Protein backbone atom coordinates (compact mmCIF):
# COMPACT_ATOMS: atom_id res chain seq x y z
CA UNK A 1 0.00 0.00 0.00
CA UNK A 2 1.50 3.33 -1.09
CA UNK A 3 1.94 6.41 1.09
CA UNK A 4 -0.74 8.21 -0.92
CA UNK A 5 -3.21 5.41 -0.33
CA UNK A 6 -2.50 5.47 3.41
CA UNK A 7 -3.21 9.19 3.45
CA UNK A 8 -6.41 8.82 1.44
CA UNK A 9 -7.86 5.85 3.35
CA UNK A 10 -9.79 6.98 6.43
CA UNK A 11 -11.50 5.42 9.39
CA UNK A 12 -11.54 2.29 11.49
CA UNK A 13 -14.29 -0.16 12.56
CA UNK A 14 -16.74 1.31 15.04
CA UNK A 15 -16.20 5.00 14.31
CA UNK A 16 -19.29 7.11 13.69
CA UNK A 17 -19.84 10.66 12.44
CA UNK A 18 -23.59 10.81 13.07
CA UNK A 19 -26.44 8.87 14.63
CA UNK A 20 -29.02 8.11 11.99
CA UNK A 21 -32.72 8.18 12.92
CA UNK A 22 -34.49 4.91 13.57
CA UNK A 23 -35.92 3.08 10.55
CA UNK A 24 -39.51 4.37 10.32
CA UNK A 25 -40.90 1.81 7.87
CA UNK A 26 -42.41 -1.39 9.33
CA UNK A 27 -40.23 -4.33 8.40
CA UNK A 28 -43.28 -6.24 7.18
CA UNK A 29 -43.79 -3.55 4.52
CA UNK A 30 -40.28 -3.95 3.18
CA UNK A 31 -41.19 -6.72 0.73
CA UNK A 32 -43.70 -4.41 -0.99
CA UNK A 33 -41.30 -1.47 -1.13
CA UNK A 34 -38.12 -3.30 -2.03
CA UNK A 35 -38.22 -6.85 -3.44
CA UNK A 36 -35.77 -9.27 -1.89
CA UNK A 37 -33.80 -9.75 -5.13
CA UNK A 38 -33.01 -6.00 -5.15
CA UNK A 39 -31.60 -5.84 -1.61
CA UNK A 40 -27.97 -6.07 -0.62
CA UNK A 41 -26.84 -9.43 0.63
CA UNK A 42 -24.12 -7.81 2.72
CA UNK A 43 -23.25 -4.38 4.08
CA UNK A 44 -21.79 -1.83 1.64
CA UNK A 45 -17.99 -1.55 2.08
CA UNK A 46 -18.13 2.05 3.26
CA UNK A 47 -15.47 3.61 5.48
CA UNK A 48 -16.38 4.03 9.16
CA UNK A 49 -15.22 7.50 10.10
CA UNK A 50 -15.57 10.11 12.82
CA UNK A 51 -17.00 13.55 12.16
CA UNK A 52 -13.62 15.27 12.26
CA UNK A 53 -12.26 12.83 9.69
CA UNK A 54 -15.16 13.59 7.36
CA UNK A 55 -14.78 17.36 7.76
CA UNK A 56 -11.03 17.30 7.24
CA UNK A 57 -11.31 14.95 4.27
CA UNK A 58 -13.71 17.16 2.31
CA UNK A 59 -12.02 20.38 3.39
CA UNK A 60 -8.72 18.96 2.16
CA UNK A 61 -10.27 17.96 -1.18
CA UNK A 62 -11.79 21.43 -1.60
CA UNK A 63 -8.35 22.97 -1.12
CA UNK A 64 -7.08 20.98 -4.07
CA UNK A 65 -9.62 22.62 -6.36
CA UNK A 66 -8.60 25.76 -8.20
CA UNK A 67 -10.97 28.70 -8.39
CA UNK A 68 -11.10 32.44 -8.94
CA UNK A 69 -11.31 33.02 -5.19
CA UNK A 70 -7.99 31.24 -4.68
CA UNK A 71 -5.84 32.43 -7.59
CA UNK A 72 -5.36 33.98 -11.02
CA UNK A 73 -7.48 32.29 -13.70
CA UNK A 74 -6.69 33.66 -17.21
CA UNK A 75 -8.76 31.05 -19.07
CA UNK A 76 -9.34 32.73 -22.42
CA UNK A 77 -12.92 33.10 -23.67
CA UNK A 78 -14.30 31.91 -20.32
CA UNK A 79 -14.19 35.25 -18.47
CA UNK A 80 -13.24 33.73 -15.12
CA UNK A 81 -13.52 36.98 -13.22
CA UNK A 82 -14.08 37.48 -9.52
CA UNK A 83 -17.69 37.19 -8.44
CA UNK A 84 -18.70 39.89 -5.93
CA UNK A 85 -20.18 38.36 -2.79
CA UNK A 86 -23.05 40.84 -2.77
CA UNK A 87 -24.41 38.85 -5.72
CA UNK A 88 -24.43 35.73 -3.55
CA UNK A 89 -26.12 37.59 -0.70
CA UNK A 90 -28.93 38.76 -2.96
CA UNK A 91 -29.45 35.35 -4.57
CA UNK A 92 -29.61 33.85 -1.07
CA UNK A 93 -32.39 36.10 0.20
CA UNK A 94 -35.32 33.93 1.36
CA UNK A 95 -37.70 35.70 -1.02
CA UNK A 96 -35.55 34.46 -3.90
CA UNK A 97 -33.98 31.25 -2.62
CA UNK A 98 -37.01 29.70 -0.89
CA UNK A 99 -39.70 30.18 -3.51
CA UNK A 100 -41.13 27.68 -6.00
CA UNK A 101 -41.61 28.37 -9.73
CA UNK A 102 -45.23 27.21 -9.61
CA UNK A 103 -46.33 29.49 -6.78
CA UNK A 104 -49.22 31.89 -7.48
CA UNK A 105 -48.04 35.13 -9.09
CA UNK A 106 -49.26 37.25 -6.18
CA UNK A 107 -46.85 35.46 -3.81
CA UNK A 108 -43.73 36.01 -5.96
CA UNK A 109 -44.13 39.57 -7.19
CA UNK A 110 -40.54 40.48 -6.34
CA UNK A 111 -39.16 37.58 -8.36
CA UNK A 112 -41.26 38.45 -11.42
CA UNK A 113 -40.19 42.09 -11.11
CA UNK A 114 -36.53 41.03 -11.17
CA UNK A 115 -37.12 38.98 -14.32
CA UNK A 116 -39.11 41.80 -15.94
CA UNK A 117 -36.48 44.45 -15.23
CA UNK A 118 -33.52 42.20 -16.09
CA UNK A 119 -35.04 41.53 -19.50
CA UNK A 120 -35.22 45.27 -20.17
CA UNK A 121 -31.68 45.90 -18.93
CA UNK A 122 -30.33 43.20 -21.24
CA UNK A 123 -32.34 44.54 -24.16
CA UNK A 124 -30.87 48.01 -23.62
CA UNK A 125 -27.31 46.71 -23.18
CA UNK A 126 -27.51 44.65 -26.38
CA UNK A 127 -29.64 46.92 -28.56
CA UNK A 128 -32.46 44.38 -28.83
CA UNK A 129 -36.24 44.72 -28.42
CA UNK A 130 -37.20 41.71 -26.26
CA UNK A 131 -35.32 39.02 -24.37
CA UNK A 132 -36.13 35.52 -23.17
CA UNK A 133 -34.35 34.39 -20.01
CA UNK A 134 -35.19 30.71 -20.39
CA UNK A 135 -32.00 29.20 -21.89
CA UNK A 136 -29.81 27.47 -19.32
CA UNK A 137 -26.40 28.35 -20.80
CA UNK A 138 -24.67 29.86 -23.80
CA UNK A 139 -24.90 26.81 -26.05
CA UNK A 140 -28.56 26.41 -25.09
CA UNK A 141 -29.04 30.04 -26.05
CA UNK A 142 -27.36 29.42 -29.40
CA UNK A 143 -29.75 26.58 -30.15
CA UNK A 144 -32.72 28.71 -29.09
CA UNK A 145 -31.57 31.61 -31.28
CA UNK A 146 -31.18 29.38 -34.31
CA UNK A 147 -34.63 27.91 -33.68
CA UNK A 148 -36.02 31.45 -33.73
CA UNK A 149 -34.24 32.16 -37.01
CA UNK A 150 -35.58 28.93 -38.51
CA UNK A 151 -39.13 29.78 -37.42
CA UNK A 152 -38.77 33.25 -38.93
CA UNK A 153 -37.62 31.91 -42.30
CA UNK A 154 -40.39 29.32 -42.34
CA UNK A 155 -42.98 32.02 -41.66
CA UNK A 156 -41.76 33.73 -44.82
CA UNK A 157 -41.94 30.51 -46.87
CA UNK A 158 -38.14 30.38 -46.97
CA UNK A 159 -37.71 27.09 -45.17
CA UNK A 160 -35.23 26.03 -47.85
CA UNK A 161 -32.54 28.15 -46.15
CA UNK A 162 -30.41 25.42 -44.61
CA UNK A 163 -26.90 26.88 -44.28
CA UNK A 164 -25.23 28.70 -41.38
CA UNK A 165 -21.95 30.51 -42.02
CA UNK A 166 -19.41 30.25 -39.19
CA UNK A 167 -15.87 31.71 -39.06
CA UNK A 168 -12.95 29.34 -38.77
CA UNK A 169 -12.01 30.95 -35.42
CA UNK A 170 -15.45 30.40 -33.86
CA UNK A 171 -16.30 28.68 -30.61
CA UNK A 172 -16.92 24.96 -31.03
CA UNK A 173 -20.44 25.32 -29.73
CA UNK A 174 -21.43 27.35 -32.82
CA UNK A 175 -21.20 24.51 -35.38
CA UNK A 176 -22.55 22.07 -32.81
CA UNK A 177 -25.63 24.23 -32.18
CA UNK A 178 -26.17 24.76 -35.90
CA UNK A 179 -26.07 21.01 -36.47
CA UNK A 180 -28.55 20.41 -33.65
CA UNK A 181 -30.85 22.97 -35.26
CA UNK A 182 -30.68 20.90 -38.48
CA UNK A 183 -28.50 23.34 -40.39
CA UNK A 184 -25.42 22.62 -42.46
CA UNK A 185 -22.28 24.57 -41.59
CA UNK A 186 -20.15 26.48 -44.09
CA UNK A 187 -16.82 27.84 -42.86
CA UNK A 188 -15.80 31.45 -43.44
CA UNK A 189 -12.08 32.20 -43.54
CA UNK A 190 -10.30 34.73 -41.33
CA UNK A 191 -8.45 37.62 -42.93
CA UNK A 192 -4.77 36.95 -42.05
CA UNK A 193 -4.04 40.66 -41.75
CA UNK A 194 -6.96 41.93 -39.67
CA UNK A 195 -8.06 38.77 -37.86
CA UNK A 196 -11.66 39.52 -38.83
CA UNK A 197 -13.99 37.98 -41.40
CA UNK A 198 -12.39 37.68 -44.84
CA UNK A 199 -14.83 39.86 -46.79
CA UNK A 200 -13.69 38.52 -50.15
CA UNK A 201 -14.32 34.93 -49.06
CA UNK A 202 -17.67 35.90 -47.53
CA UNK A 203 -18.71 37.57 -50.78
CA UNK A 204 -17.86 34.42 -52.78
CA UNK A 205 -19.84 32.24 -50.38
CA UNK A 206 -22.87 34.50 -50.62
CA UNK A 207 -22.67 34.55 -54.41
CA UNK A 208 -22.62 30.76 -54.36
CA UNK A 209 -25.10 30.01 -51.55
CA UNK A 210 -26.99 33.28 -50.95
CA UNK A 211 -30.55 31.95 -51.17
CA UNK A 212 -29.67 29.02 -48.91
CA UNK A 213 -28.03 31.07 -46.14
CA UNK A 214 -30.14 31.25 -42.99
CA UNK A 215 -27.63 33.06 -40.78
CA UNK A 216 -24.06 33.83 -39.89
CA UNK A 217 -22.84 33.25 -36.32
CA UNK A 218 -20.25 35.72 -35.06
CA UNK A 219 -18.84 37.09 -31.88
CA UNK A 220 -17.36 40.58 -31.91
CA UNK A 221 -14.72 40.87 -30.63
CA UNK A 222 -13.97 37.43 -31.98
CA UNK A 223 -12.14 34.53 -30.39
CA UNK A 224 -8.81 36.06 -31.38
CA UNK A 225 -9.70 38.96 -29.11
CA UNK A 226 -10.03 41.35 -32.05
CA UNK A 227 -12.89 43.70 -32.90
CA UNK A 228 -13.98 43.30 -36.51
CA UNK A 229 -14.20 46.85 -37.84
CA UNK A 230 -15.93 45.55 -40.98
CA UNK A 231 -18.94 44.30 -39.06
CA UNK A 232 -21.36 46.77 -40.70
CA UNK A 233 -20.28 45.55 -44.14
CA UNK A 234 -20.69 41.93 -43.03
CA UNK A 235 -24.20 42.77 -41.82
CA UNK A 236 -25.05 44.52 -45.08
CA UNK A 237 -23.97 41.55 -47.18
CA UNK A 238 -25.82 39.00 -45.05
CA UNK A 239 -29.03 41.02 -44.90
CA UNK A 240 -28.83 41.65 -48.65
CA UNK A 241 -29.28 37.92 -49.32
CA UNK A 242 -32.00 37.60 -46.67
CA UNK A 243 -29.89 36.02 -43.92
CA UNK A 244 -29.79 36.86 -40.22
CA UNK A 245 -26.88 37.80 -37.96
CA UNK A 246 -26.45 35.83 -34.76
CA UNK A 247 -24.25 37.30 -32.02
CA UNK A 248 -22.41 34.85 -29.78
CA UNK A 249 -22.19 36.82 -26.51
CA UNK A 250 -19.21 34.94 -25.11
CA UNK A 251 -17.06 38.05 -25.45
CA UNK A 252 -19.56 40.67 -24.31
CA UNK A 253 -17.22 41.54 -21.45
CA UNK A 254 -15.35 43.74 -23.93
CA UNK A 255 -18.26 45.75 -25.32
CA UNK A 256 -20.75 46.46 -22.50
CA UNK A 257 -21.42 50.16 -22.34
CA UNK A 258 -19.15 50.87 -25.32
CA UNK A 259 -21.12 49.49 -28.23
CA UNK A 260 -24.11 47.23 -28.78
CA UNK A 261 -24.57 44.18 -31.03
CA UNK A 262 -27.89 45.61 -32.19
CA UNK A 263 -26.11 48.70 -33.47
CA UNK A 264 -23.64 46.49 -35.35
CA UNK A 265 -26.51 44.93 -37.31
CA UNK A 266 -27.13 41.73 -35.35
CA UNK A 267 -30.64 40.30 -35.21
CA UNK A 268 -30.17 37.79 -32.38
CA UNK A 269 -27.90 38.02 -29.32
CA UNK A 270 -27.15 35.58 -26.56
CA UNK A 271 -25.62 36.49 -23.22
CA UNK A 272 -23.51 34.28 -21.01
CA UNK A 273 -24.72 35.86 -17.78
CA UNK A 274 -22.64 33.46 -15.70
CA UNK A 275 -19.53 34.93 -17.35
CA UNK A 276 -20.25 38.53 -18.24
CA UNK A 277 -22.49 39.28 -15.26
CA UNK A 278 -20.55 37.38 -12.67
CA UNK A 279 -21.80 34.05 -11.36
CA UNK A 280 -19.37 31.38 -10.12
CA UNK A 281 -19.20 28.92 -13.01
CA UNK A 282 -17.17 26.05 -14.36
CA UNK A 283 -17.37 22.29 -14.12
CA UNK A 284 -20.66 22.22 -15.99
CA UNK A 285 -22.63 25.04 -14.42
CA UNK A 286 -24.54 26.93 -13.32
CA UNK A 287 -25.30 29.10 -16.31
CA UNK A 288 -27.80 31.34 -18.03
CA UNK A 289 -27.93 32.15 -21.74
CA UNK A 290 -30.70 34.70 -22.39
CA UNK A 291 -31.55 35.46 -26.00
CA UNK A 292 -32.37 38.97 -27.22
CA UNK A 293 -33.98 39.65 -30.59
CA UNK A 294 -34.90 42.49 -32.91
CA UNK A 295 -38.56 43.28 -33.47
CA UNK A 296 -39.17 40.96 -36.43
CA UNK A 297 -38.22 37.95 -34.31
CA UNK A 298 -40.23 38.82 -31.19
CA UNK A 299 -43.32 36.78 -32.24
CA UNK A 300 -41.23 33.60 -32.18
CA UNK A 301 -39.80 33.96 -28.65
CA UNK A 302 -40.50 31.19 -26.14
CA UNK A 303 -43.04 32.16 -23.51
CA UNK A 304 -44.47 33.11 -21.21
CA UNK A 305 -42.85 36.55 -20.99
CA UNK A 306 -42.95 38.82 -17.92
CA UNK A 307 -45.24 41.82 -18.06
CA UNK A 308 -46.14 44.79 -15.88
CA UNK A 309 -49.83 45.44 -15.40
CA UNK A 310 -51.51 48.85 -15.30
CA UNK A 311 -51.88 48.61 -11.52
CA UNK A 312 -48.12 48.12 -11.10
CA UNK A 313 -48.29 44.39 -10.41
CA UNK A 314 -46.42 41.78 -12.42
CA UNK A 315 -47.64 38.72 -14.27
CA UNK A 316 -46.99 36.69 -17.41
CA UNK A 317 -48.12 37.13 -20.98
CA UNK A 318 -48.50 34.44 -23.60
CA UNK A 319 -45.89 34.57 -26.34
CA UNK A 320 -48.44 34.17 -29.12
CA UNK A 321 -49.27 31.57 -31.78
CA UNK A 322 -45.91 31.79 -33.60
CA UNK A 323 -43.83 31.08 -30.49
CA UNK A 324 -41.37 28.20 -30.72
CA UNK A 325 -42.61 27.13 -27.26
CA UNK A 326 -40.71 26.68 -24.04
CA UNK A 327 -37.08 25.60 -24.32
CA UNK A 328 -36.84 24.46 -20.70
CA UNK A 329 -39.04 23.75 -17.73
CA UNK A 330 -40.02 26.85 -15.77
CA UNK A 331 -38.30 30.11 -16.63
CA UNK A 332 -34.52 29.81 -16.37
CA UNK A 333 -31.78 29.37 -13.76
CA UNK A 334 -33.28 31.92 -11.41
CA UNK A 335 -30.35 32.22 -8.99
CA UNK A 336 -28.04 33.16 -11.85
CA UNK A 337 -30.57 35.74 -13.05
CA UNK A 338 -30.69 37.35 -9.59
CA UNK A 339 -26.89 37.56 -9.52
CA UNK A 340 -26.86 39.18 -12.96
CA UNK A 341 -29.58 41.64 -11.95
CA UNK A 342 -27.56 42.60 -8.85
CA UNK A 343 -24.37 42.97 -10.89
CA UNK A 344 -26.04 45.27 -13.44
CA UNK A 345 -27.80 47.39 -10.81
CA UNK A 346 -24.63 47.66 -8.72
CA UNK A 347 -22.49 48.83 -11.66
CA UNK A 348 -24.98 50.91 -13.60
CA UNK A 349 -24.29 52.13 -17.17
CA UNK A 350 -21.03 53.92 -16.33
CA UNK A 351 -19.80 51.00 -14.25
CA UNK A 352 -20.45 48.48 -17.02
CA UNK A 353 -18.48 50.63 -19.44
CA UNK A 354 -15.66 50.80 -16.88
CA UNK A 355 -15.73 46.99 -16.65
CA UNK A 356 -15.21 46.69 -20.40
CA UNK A 357 -12.53 49.37 -20.59
CA UNK A 358 -10.61 47.83 -17.68
CA UNK A 359 -10.77 44.36 -19.25
CA UNK A 360 -9.38 45.79 -22.50
CA UNK A 361 -6.64 47.70 -20.67
CA UNK A 362 -5.54 44.65 -18.68
CA UNK A 363 -5.43 42.42 -21.76
CA UNK A 364 -3.34 44.88 -23.76
CA UNK A 365 -0.98 45.41 -20.83
CA UNK A 366 -0.30 41.68 -20.53
CA UNK A 367 -0.05 41.22 -24.31
CA UNK A 368 2.51 43.99 -24.67
CA UNK A 369 4.51 42.71 -21.70
CA UNK A 370 4.76 39.18 -23.14
CA UNK A 371 5.39 40.14 -26.77
CA UNK A 372 9.19 39.81 -26.52
CA UNK A 373 9.07 36.29 -25.08
CA UNK A 374 6.08 34.79 -26.90
CA UNK A 375 4.84 35.23 -30.44
CA UNK A 376 1.52 37.10 -30.57
CA UNK A 377 -0.78 35.57 -33.18
CA UNK A 378 -2.20 38.93 -34.26
CA UNK A 379 -0.04 41.80 -32.93
CA UNK A 380 -2.85 44.35 -33.04
CA UNK A 381 -4.63 46.23 -30.27
CA UNK A 382 -6.79 43.55 -28.69
CA UNK A 383 -9.98 43.73 -26.72
CA UNK A 384 -10.54 41.69 -23.52
CA UNK A 385 -8.26 38.79 -24.50
CA UNK A 386 -5.46 37.92 -26.88
CA UNK A 387 -3.79 34.85 -28.36
CA UNK A 388 -0.12 34.24 -27.70
CA UNK A 389 1.58 31.14 -29.08
CA UNK A 390 4.34 28.77 -28.02
CA UNK A 391 5.46 28.24 -31.61
CA UNK A 392 8.88 29.74 -30.92
CA UNK A 393 9.31 27.61 -27.80
CA UNK A 394 8.33 24.46 -29.69
CA UNK A 395 10.68 25.17 -32.58
CA UNK A 396 13.64 26.01 -30.34
CA UNK A 397 13.28 23.48 -27.53
CA UNK A 398 10.30 21.22 -28.20
CA UNK A 399 8.27 22.93 -25.45
CA UNK A 400 4.57 23.01 -26.32
CA UNK A 401 1.62 25.12 -25.23
CA UNK A 402 0.60 22.24 -22.99
CA UNK A 403 4.02 22.32 -21.30
CA UNK A 404 3.74 26.04 -20.63
CA UNK A 405 0.24 25.56 -19.22
CA UNK A 406 1.38 22.73 -16.94
CA UNK A 407 4.33 24.73 -15.67
CA UNK A 408 2.06 27.62 -14.68
CA UNK A 409 0.36 25.32 -12.17
CA UNK A 410 3.60 25.14 -10.18
CA UNK A 411 3.22 28.86 -9.44
CA UNK A 412 -0.38 28.65 -8.20
CA UNK A 413 -1.84 30.10 -11.38
CA UNK A 414 -4.38 28.47 -13.65
CA UNK A 415 -3.46 27.97 -17.29
CA UNK A 416 -4.77 29.98 -20.24
CA UNK A 417 -6.92 28.21 -22.82
CA UNK A 418 -4.63 26.09 -24.97
CA UNK A 419 -4.82 25.10 -28.65
CA UNK A 420 -7.78 27.37 -29.28
CA UNK A 421 -8.75 28.96 -31.57
CA UNK A 422 -7.82 26.09 -33.84
CA UNK A 423 -6.37 28.29 -36.57
CA UNK A 424 -3.44 29.29 -34.32
CA UNK A 425 -0.83 26.55 -33.72
CA UNK A 426 0.30 26.17 -30.09
CA UNK A 427 -2.25 28.77 -29.03
CA UNK A 428 -2.34 30.27 -25.53
CA UNK A 429 -5.52 32.33 -25.27
CA UNK A 430 -5.18 34.69 -22.30
CA UNK A 431 -8.01 36.65 -20.70
CA UNK A 432 -6.93 38.48 -17.53
CA UNK A 433 -10.39 40.09 -16.91
CA UNK A 434 -11.01 43.48 -15.32
CA UNK A 435 -11.02 42.30 -11.71
CA UNK A 436 -7.29 41.57 -11.46
CA UNK A 437 -4.85 44.02 -9.88
CA UNK A 438 -1.69 45.38 -11.46
CA UNK A 439 0.33 43.34 -8.97
CA UNK A 440 -1.39 40.09 -10.01
CA UNK A 441 -0.85 40.83 -13.68
CA UNK A 442 2.82 41.61 -13.05
CA UNK A 443 3.22 38.32 -11.17
CA UNK A 444 1.70 36.42 -14.09
CA UNK A 445 3.93 38.24 -16.57
CA UNK A 446 7.00 37.45 -14.47
CA UNK A 447 6.10 33.76 -14.30
CA UNK A 448 5.49 33.57 -18.06
CA UNK A 449 8.85 35.22 -18.67
CA UNK A 450 10.51 32.74 -16.30
CA UNK A 451 8.95 29.86 -18.19
CA UNK A 452 10.25 31.32 -21.45
CA UNK A 453 13.74 31.55 -19.90
CA UNK A 454 13.50 27.97 -18.60
CA UNK A 455 12.60 26.88 -22.12
CA UNK A 456 15.92 28.29 -23.30
CA UNK A 457 18.04 27.00 -20.41
CA UNK A 458 16.25 24.04 -18.76
CA UNK A 459 13.54 22.83 -21.13
CA UNK A 460 13.06 19.52 -19.28
CA UNK A 461 11.80 21.44 -16.25
CA UNK A 462 8.96 22.77 -18.38
CA UNK A 463 8.35 19.53 -20.28
CA UNK A 464 7.88 17.51 -17.08
CA UNK A 465 5.77 20.05 -15.16
CA UNK A 466 3.90 20.34 -12.89
CA UNK A 467 6.23 19.52 -10.00
CA UNK A 468 4.49 21.00 -6.93
CA UNK A 469 0.90 19.79 -7.39
CA UNK A 470 -0.56 16.80 -5.54
CA UNK A 471 -0.87 14.86 -8.79
CA UNK A 472 1.88 15.14 -11.37
CA UNK A 473 1.48 15.09 -15.14
CA UNK A 474 -1.23 12.71 -16.22
CA UNK A 475 -1.40 10.61 -19.34
CA UNK A 476 -4.09 12.83 -20.85
CA UNK A 477 -5.02 10.45 -23.66
CA UNK A 478 -5.48 7.56 -21.23
CA UNK A 479 -7.41 9.74 -18.78
CA UNK A 480 -9.81 10.76 -21.55
CA UNK A 481 -10.26 7.29 -23.04
CA UNK A 482 -10.29 5.22 -19.86
CA UNK A 483 -11.30 7.45 -16.96
CA UNK A 484 -11.44 5.78 -13.56
CA UNK A 485 -14.44 7.44 -11.94
CA UNK A 486 -15.14 5.00 -9.14
CA UNK A 487 -13.09 4.63 -5.97
CA UNK A 488 -13.29 1.45 -3.91
CA UNK A 489 -11.91 0.92 -0.38
CA UNK A 490 -8.30 -0.25 -0.47
CA UNK A 491 -7.83 0.82 -4.08
CA UNK A 492 -4.34 2.03 -4.96
CA UNK A 493 -4.20 5.63 -6.27
CA UNK A 494 -1.75 5.68 -9.12
CA UNK A 495 -0.73 8.26 -11.66
CA UNK A 496 1.95 8.63 -14.26
Secondary structure, DSSP 8 states (H G I E B T S, - for coil): --HHHHHH----TT--S-------S-GGGHHHHS-GGGS-SS--------HHHHHHHHHHHHHHS--TTTS-B-BTTS------HHHHHHHTSHHHHT--TTS-GGG-HHHHHHHHHHHHHHHHHHT-SEEE---SSHHHHHHHHHHHHHHHHHHTT-TT--EEEEETTS-HHHHHHHHHTT-EEEEE-B-TTTSSB-HHHHHHHHHHHGGGEEEEEE-SS-TTS---TTHHHHHHHHHHTT-EEEEEETTGGGTTTT--HHHHT-SEEEE-HHHHTT----TT------EEE-GGGGGGS-S-EEEE-TTS-EEEE---TT----SSSTTS-HHHHHHHHHHHHHHHHHHHHHHHHHHHHHHHHHHHHHTTTSEESS-S--SS-EEEE-HHHHHHH---HHHHHHHHHTTT-B--EES-STTSTTEEEE---TT--HHHHHHHHHHHHHHHHHHHH-HHHHHT---SSSS----HHHHHHS------TT------
